Amino acid sequence: MSDDERRAFGARVATLRKQRGIKQTELATAVGRTASWVSQVERGVQPVSRLDVLQLLADALGVSVQALNPDAPVASVPPPVVPEGPNDLDAARLTISGHPALGALLSNRATFERTPLVELIDQVDELWALTHAAKFAELSALVGPLLDRLESAARTAPNSEQATLYALLARVYQALAAAFVRQDEADAAWIAADRAIRAAEQSGAVLSVFAGIYRLAQAFIRLKRLDQAEHAAATAVRALETYGDAELASPEGLSVLGSLRLILALVNARSGNRDQARTEISEARAVAIRLGADRNDFNLEFGPTNVEIQAVSTAVDLGDAGEALAIGGRIDADQLSPERRSRLLMDLGRAHAQRRHVGEAVECLLRAEELAPETVRSHTASRSAIRELTLIAGRAAPAELLALAERSAALD
């Protein structure tokens, strides 16, 4: 599709959806995509060329395929096997569907061409860079071929290389779990985190197992299964503190322990358990003091700064906007990833929204969007804050807020 064709197609989809009173989230569910993907289609950003996807959209909107795309063939044509381009994390979802390396189970080891370890390590590092930058379409395009190579290599490589390969697999699945969580694809995050835990155990990297449990707890939180999230994180904390003296003597062990404490703070804040949430923040602060600096072990970005960022989020979840703004005003997050900085700005925007500071809230959310557009536009808490701000401002809502609401489909 050309740019003009994408825009015309998106306009038709948006018009038909609104005429039928269908919300973007409802249309997204009907076609098995995210609300962010629907928003991109309607804005003419995301092309839709596959006939099977066109058919799903047409069915959901109650029209023919030709009503959406007059150039589409009238007869039913089987969809192409290979997608024409990544849609959010759709390709990544397909990648983790089913067994990851069936061919390696059936073929001789010698039939697989092995990628040099150095090249695989570089690609895993690139995958995590994309995750932190919330560049999910690029991540989706990279992860399929990378996982195919790693999963097959781990089963066919010499024993001397397998621990390294499984450690790389654990890192890839942890990155996928983190990305799925940020796109509200919690079911996929659960699968990815579980595979990360298994791969980490096979690699012999004990702390990587606990990092996988952190990702698993995040998925449970997004699924609103706070009991499961608390169980996963609390049992991991107890195990580390009871049996992990050697692990906690290392900076990596402290990073994992502190991150799990922050998960427990989040769980308790979402449960409305104010006292325990503050206790967990205090415990995490104590671990950060022992650690002494901001680090990025297992891509957890744990350290004194990240504890305070989580303290802001916890205060907002508890409705303590003043405390959130006071803590946030003291944080210098310039050294952290775009995703972490965006999350801080998003939470400060939520705090301003709670205090009905429309201008300040919009400024924070727009700055967060600059750093990580898809995270802000698809995150449930962000979209809720944008919706609340438009209600507070009413007819006086600034143009920037209305445009942000449109991009994030917050009013649908």
C-alpha positions, 0 to 999 in steps of 0.5 A, a space after each residue: 500500500 502507498 501512503 495515500 492508500 493506507 490513509 484511505 483504508 484507515 479512514 474507512 475502517 475508523 468510519 465503519 467502526 464508529 458508525 457501528 458503535 464499536 470501540 477500538 479495544 473491541 475491534 482489536 479483540 475481534 481480530 486478535 490484535 491490540 488496540 495499539 495496532 487498530 489505532 495505527 491502522 486507522 491513522 494510516 501507519 500500519 498497512 493491512 495487505 494480508 487477505 486473512 487479516 482483511 477478512 477478519 476486519 471485514 467480519 468484525 465490521 459487518 462488511 465485505 472485504 471489498 468495502 474495506 479494500 476495493 482492490 481485494 480479490 472477490 474469491 476466497 484466497 488462502 493467505 500467504 504463509 509468510 506475513 508481509 510485515 510485523 504487527 506489534 508483537 504478532 510475529 513474536 506471539 507466533 514465534 512462541 506458539 508450539 514447540 520451539 525446535 521440532 526440526 532439531 528433534 527429528 534431524 541429525 545434529 550435523 544437518 544444522 548450520 551453527 551461527 557463531 556464538 559471538 554473533 548470537 550474543 550480539 543479536 541478543 544484546 540488540 534484542 534487549 536494546 529494542 525492548 528497552 526502547 519499546 521498539 516492538 515491531 523491530 523486536 518482532 522481526 528479529 526474534 523469530 530467526 534468532 530463537 530458531 537458531 538458538 533453540 536448534 543450536 542448544 539441542 545440537 551443539 557440543 555439550 561444552 557450548 550448551 550452557 552458554 546457549 541456554 543462558 542466551 535463550 533465557 535472556 531472549 525469553 526474558 526480553 520477550 516477557 518484558 515486551 509482552 507485559 508492556 503491550 498488555 499481552 500478559 498471556 504471552 508474557 506468561 509463556 515467555 517467562 516460563 520458558 525463560 525459567 526453564 532455559 535458565 535452569 538448564 544453563 546452570 545460572 541460578 540467578 537467571 532463574 530468579 530473574 525469570 520469576 520476576 518476569 513471571 510475576 509481572 505477567 501475573 500482575 497484568 493478568 490481575 492475578 495478584 495472588 499468583 504474583 505475590 506467591 511467585 515473588 514472595 517464595 523467590 525472596 524467601 528462597 534467596 534470603 534463606 539459602 542464597 548467601 553466596 548469591 546475595 554476596 554478589 551485586 547480581 544477587 542483590 539486583 534480583 532480590 531488590 527487583 523482587 521486593 519492588 514486585 511485592 511493593 507493586 502487588 500490595 499497592 494494587 491490592 490497596 495494602 498501604 502499609 505492606 507496600 511501603 514496607 516492601 519499598 523500604 526493603 528494596 531501598 535497603 537492598 539498593 543501599 547495599 548495592 550502592 549504584 544503579 546497575 542493569 543485571 539481567 536487564 532489571 535496571 535495579 538500583 537506588 534510582 529505580 527504587 525511587 521510580 517504583 516508589 513514585 508508581 506505588 504512591 500513585 497506585 495508592 492515590 498519594 499524588 503529593 508524595 509521588 510528585 515530591 519523590 519524582 521531583 528528586 529523581 535524576 533518571 537520565 542514565 536509565 533506559 528510555 523505557 524507565 524514564 518514560 515510565 517515570 514521566 507517565 506516573 508523574 502524569 498520572 499523579 498530576 491527573 489525580 491532582 487535576 493539574 491538566 497542563 502539567 499532566 499532559 506535558 509529562 505524558 507527551 514527554 513520556 510518549 517521545 521516549 517510548 510511544 507505544 508504551 504510553 499509547 497502549 499502557 492501561 494506566 496511561 490510557 486511563 489517565 488520558 481519559 480522566 484528563 479529557 473529562 476533567 478539562 471538558 470543552 477546555 481540553 487542549 489540542 495536545 491532549 485531544 491528539 494524545 487521546 486519539 493516538 492512544 484510543 483512550 476515549 474508545 
